[in-house]
Amino acid sequence: MPICPNCGYEYVSGITYCRDCGVHLVAENYYVKPENWSEENWEVVYTSSQEFEVEMLKDNLEGAGIPAAILSQKDRNFPAPGDFSIVKLLVHKEDVQSALNFIEQIKNQLPDEEEEK
């Protein structure tokens, strides 16, 4: 079975890319499960309805040496107006405080929307 190297979701044979992550799938024998990948080792540090926002924060955290993962509940198979799904940013439990501090620094550097008007 092909597996998404990003989210770990298994697909049926014949599918070549992950509908959620948009990356090419790998064969099961090439998939390496991330170290310490179990729900009890991760904690949510940020949520948003905007996937791009969470992806940018994830990239920034990883650039700072803090491993991060995204858990998205978006269903791209059923397009509908409005989106009420939540996208979560997770980090290892031992990195929670560092991640929260880093995210706070990033948020403080962004210009306020009111100042832009």
N, C-alpha and C positions, 0 to 999 in steps of 0.2 A: 504494500500500500504506500502511495506517495504521502509524504508528510511535509508540512510547512516548517522550514527551519526557524521561522520567526516566532510563531505562536504555538507550534507543536500540534496543530490540528491534523487529523488523519483524513485523507480523501480516498474515494474509490478510484480504482485504476482507470486511466484515460484522462483524468484531470491533470493539468500541467502547472497551474498557478493557484495561489491562495486567493480566494475572492475577498477576504478581509484585509490581508496584508499587501496583496499585489506583488508578491515575490514568487519566483519559480519554486516548485516543490522538489524535494529530493527523495531518492529511494530510501525505504525504511532502513536498509543496512548502512546507509551513509549518514543517517540522522544521529547527531550526538545530543543527547538530552542535557540541557544546561545544568551545571553543578548546583546543588541545593535547590532544585526546582520542585518545591512543594508549597502548598498554600500557607502552611504554618510558618514558613521561613520568610514570607513577604508581607508587607503592610502597605496599604494605600496612603499616599502622601498628597495626592492632588486629584481632583475630579473636574471634568468639564464636559460640555456638550459638543465642544469643538475639537475634533480629532487632531487638526493641525497644531493647535495650541499644546496639547499633551505631547505630540511628537517632538515639537521644538524643545520643550522642557526636558524630555527624555534625552535628546541629543546633547543638551547642555550639561545635564547631570553626568552622562557618560564621558563627556569631555573633561569633567572635573574628577573623573575616576570613581564615580558612584554608579554601580551597575543598576539598571532600571528596566522595567518591563511595562508594556501597555496591555490592559485588558479592556477590549472594546466589545460592547454589546450591540453595535450597529449591524443591521441586516442589509447588506447591499443587494440582496436578491429581490427585495421588495421595495422599489422606490415609492415614496409617498411624501406628500407635502408635510413639512414640519418634521422635527426629529426630537424625540424625547428620550433617546437613549443616552446613557452616561459612559464616558470614556474615563478609565481609571489609570493613574500612574502609580506603579508599585516599586518599592525598593526593598532590599534585605532589611530585616528588623534592626540589625546593628548599625545600619546607615540612615535610619529614620531622621534623627536629629540633624545630622549633617545635610541631608537632602532638604529638610524643611528650612534650614538656615539659608541654603543656597537658593532655593525657590524664592524666599523672602527678599534676598538681595536682588535677584532678577526683577521681581515685581516692583521693587523700589526704584530701579533704574529706568523703568518704562515711564514715558510721559503720561500724565493724566489726560484722559479723553477731553475733559473740559478745557484744558490748556491748549489743546490742538485747535479748538473751534475759533 
